[in-house]
Amino acid sequence: MGEMDGARAELETAAGRVSMHRLAWLAEQGVGDHSRLPHTVKILLENLLRRAGARDVSEDDVRALAGWPEDGGDARIAFMPARILMQDFTGVPAVVDLAAIRSAMARAGGDAARVNPLVPVDLIIDHSVQVDLFGLREAYQANIEWEYRRNGERYALLRWAQQAFGGFRVVPPGMGICHQVNLEHLGRVVQVRDGVAIPDTLLGTDSHTTMINGLSVLGWGVGGIEAEAAMLGQPMFLPPPVVVGVRTTGALRPGTTATDLVLTLTEMLRAHGVVAKFVEFFARTPTPCSAKCWSWPSTPSNPAWPAPAARRTGWRCRASGSRSRRSSATG
C-alpha cells in the first residue's frame, strides 16, 4: 500500500456505499491547504491523488500540486480524463486504429477481444449533416435517409465498433449535435467506476466541448491524436495550471442580451491574455453585468490575485455557499 492510500474513504449514498478520495486528508497530513485552492485545481489534484503510485503519477506530484500556487510550479500533472467525446470525423480514424491493433493481436496469437478503449468513449454522429429538403413536414425524415445513403459505409463501421468494443458508445445521426447531447445526456458531474466516485472530466474533439463546463464538469477540446492517445491510456501532461478568476457583479441592463454578455467577457479575457489557462466565474448574482479578472499565480504581464489574506477569506466564502461559481477551461 502506498502512503496516499489513506486518502480513500467510504461514503454512504442513496444508491449504496461508494469510495472516494478525500482532499481534506492531505491537509490532515500537513500537505497543502485544499480549502484555498480554486475548483479547477481541486479536480486536477483529486485526479492525481486517486492515481498516486501508478505509472505516471508519483506521490511527489501530489504533494507539489497540493502546495499550489507556491509549489505548483514543480507539479508534474499527468491528467487522465474520465471519458472521451468524439464526433464522426475524428472517430472513424480511431476506430480504424483499434481494429488494426486487434488484427495485429490476432496475428500474434493473442486474444483480440482484449483490445478495447481504456477510457470510455462516446462518439456522436453530427458532422455529416446536410440539408437537402426544408420547409416541409417530411424534411427531417428525408434528410436522415439521404444522410444514411451518403455515409452508409462509415456508419456501418461505427455500428460494428459499438458492438465489438467495450466502453465505446455511438449516438446515431439525427439525435442532436455534440455539445447538446453532451450537456443533456452524457454529462454526469460525478461518475462511479468500480465502486469509486470520481469527478466527471473529459477531453473532446468537438470545438464546443468546453460548454460542458457549465455543469462544473472540467473538459476541453483536443485534437484527434490526443484524444485517441487518452483513449488508449496515455495521460495528457499539463503544465502548472494558471487559473483566471472572473468576478461578476450587478445585473444586466434592460435590452442587453446573453450574446452581448458573452462577447464582452470574451473581449475582456482576450485582452487579459487568456490562452491555455483555466477560467473560473464567481458571483453573488447569476446575472452579471460587470466583471474583473485576476490571474493566479500572478505573472509580470498579469495583475495579481487579491492579497493572500483576502484571497483565503474569499475562497472560504465561496465554499460556504454565499457565492455561486462555475469553472471553465480554455485552450
VENFENDA-V286510 format. One record per backbone hydrogen bond with DSSP energy under -1.0 kcal/mol. CO is the residue of the C=O (numbers start at 1). NH is the residue of the N-H. E is the energy in kcal/mol with one decimal. If there is no record, write none. Layout:
co = (CO | CO)
nh = (NH | NH)
e = (E | E)
This chain:
co = (2 | 4 | 5 | 7 | 9 | 11 | 13 | 16 | 18 | 19 | 20 | 23 | 24 | 25 | 26 | 27 | 33 | 34 | 38 | 39 | 40 | 41 | 42 | 43 | 44 | 45 | 46 | 49 | 51 | 57 | 58 | 59 | 60 | 61 | 62 | 63 | 65 | 67 | 71 | 72 | 77 | 79 | 83 | 84 | 85 | 86 | 87 | 88 | 90 | 91 | 92 | 93 | 94 | 95 | 96 | 97 | 98 | 99 | 100 | 101 | 102 | 103 | 104 | 105 | 106 | 111 | 112 | 120 | 121 | 122 | 123 | 124 | 136 | 138 | 139 | 140 | 141 | 142 | 143 | 144 | 145 | 146 | 147 | 151 | 152 | 153 | 154 | 155 | 156 | 157 | 158 | 159 | 160 | 161 | 167 | 169 | 171 | 172 | 177 | 178 | 179 | 180 | 181 | 181 | 182 | 188 | 189 | 191 | 193 | 195 | 196 | 198 | 201 | 202 | 203 | 204 | 206 | 208 | 209 | 210 | 211 | 212 | 212 | 213 | 218 | 220 | 223 | 224 | 225 | 226 | 227 | 228 | 229 | 230 | 231 | 231 | 236 | 242 | 243 | 244 | 245 | 246 | 247 | 249 | 249 | 253 | 257 | 258 | 259 | 260 | 261 | 262 | 263 | 264 | 265 | 266 | 267 | 268 | 269 | 270 | 273 | 277 | 278 | 279 | 280 | 281 | 282 | 283 | 290 | 292 | 294 | 296 | 299 | 303 | 307 | 308 | 309 | 310 | 311 | 312 | 313 | 314 | 315 | 316 | 317 | 318 | 324 | 326 | 328)
nh = (5 | 7 | 8 | 22 | 20 | 18 | 16 | 13 | 11 | 197 | 9 | 27 | 28 | 29 | 31 | 30 | 36 | 37 | 42 | 43 | 44 | 45 | 46 | 47 | 48 | 49 | 50 | 52 | 54 | 53 | 62 | 63 | 64 | 65 | 66 | 67 | 68 | 71 | 74 | 75 | 238 | 236 | 203 | 122 | 205 | 124 | 91 | 92 | 94 | 95 | 96 | 97 | 98 | 99 | 100 | 101 | 102 | 103 | 104 | 105 | 106 | 107 | 108 | 110 | 109 | 114 | 115 | 84 | 169 | 86 | 171 | 126 | 139 | 142 | 143 | 144 | 145 | 146 | 147 | 148 | 149 | 150 | 151 | 155 | 156 | 157 | 158 | 159 | 160 | 161 | 162 | 163 | 164 | 165 | 121 | 123 | 125 | 175 | 181 | 182 | 183 | 184 | 185 | 186 | 187 | 190 | 200 | 198 | 196 | 19 | 193 | 191 | 83 | 220 | 85 | 222 | 209 | 211 | 212 | 213 | 214 | 215 | 217 | 216 | 202 | 204 | 227 | 228 | 229 | 230 | 231 | 232 | 234 | 233 | 118 | 119 | 79 | 278 | 296 | 280 | 294 | 282 | 292 | 289 | 290 | 256 | 261 | 262 | 263 | 264 | 265 | 266 | 267 | 268 | 269 | 270 | 271 | 272 | 274 | 273 | 275 | 330 | 244 | 328 | 246 | 326 | 248 | 324 | 249 | 247 | 245 | 243 | 302 | 295 | 311 | 312 | 313 | 314 | 315 | 316 | 317 | 318 | 319 | 320 | 322 | 321 | 283 | 281 | 279)
e = (-1.4 | -2.0 | -1.6 | -2.8 | -2.2 | -2.8 | -1.4 | -1.6 | -3.1 | -3.3 | -2.8 | -1.1 | -2.1 | -1.2 | -3.1 | -1.6 | -1.5 | -1.5 | -2.0 | -1.9 | -2.0 | -2.8 | -2.6 | -1.9 | -1.8 | -3.0 | -2.6 | -1.0 | -2.2 | -2.0 | -1.3 | -2.2 | -2.4 | -2.2 | -2.2 | -1.0 | -1.7 | -2.2 | -1.8 | -1.6 | -2.7 | -3.0 | -1.3 | -2.6 | -2.1 | -2.9 | -2.3 | -1.6 | -1.0 | -2.3 | -2.4 | -2.3 | -2.3 | -2.6 | -2.3 | -2.3 | -2.1 | -2.2 | -2.3 | -2.4 | -2.5 | -2.5 | -1.6 | -2.8 | -1.6 | -1.7 | -1.8 | -2.5 | -2.7 | -2.9 | -3.1 | -1.0 | -1.6 | -2.2 | -2.6 | -2.2 | -2.1 | -2.2 | -2.2 | -2.2 | -2.0 | -2.4 | -2.0 | -2.7 | -2.1 | -1.7 | -2.2 | -2.4 | -2.3 | -2.3 | -2.0 | -1.4 | -2.3 | -2.7 | -2.9 | -3.0 | -2.3 | -1.1 | -2.6 | -2.9 | -2.0 | -2.7 | -2.4 | -1.8 | -2.5 | -3.4 | -2.8 | -3.3 | -1.8 | -3.0 | -2.8 | -3.0 | -1.2 | -1.1 | -2.5 | -2.7 | -1.9 | -2.0 | -2.0 | -1.9 | -1.8 | -2.1 | -1.2 | -2.3 | -1.9 | -2.0 | -2.3 | -2.4 | -2.3 | -2.2 | -2.3 | -1.5 | -2.8 | -1.8 | -2.7 | -1.3 | -2.4 | -2.5 | -2.1 | -2.8 | -1.7 | -2.3 | -1.4 | -2.4 | -1.5 | -2.2 | -1.8 | -2.5 | -2.6 | -2.1 | -2.5 | -2.5 | -2.2 | -2.2 | -2.7 | -2.4 | -2.2 | -1.5 | -2.3 | -1.3 | -1.3 | -1.7 | -3.6 | -2.6 | -3.1 | -2.1 | -2.2 | -2.3 | -1.9 | -2.0 | -2.1 | -2.4 | -1.5 | -1.5 | -3.2 | -2.7 | -2.2 | -2.8 | -2.1 | -2.0 | -2.5 | -2.3 | -2.3 | -1.7 | -1.5 | -1.3 | -2.2 | -2.5 | -2.2)
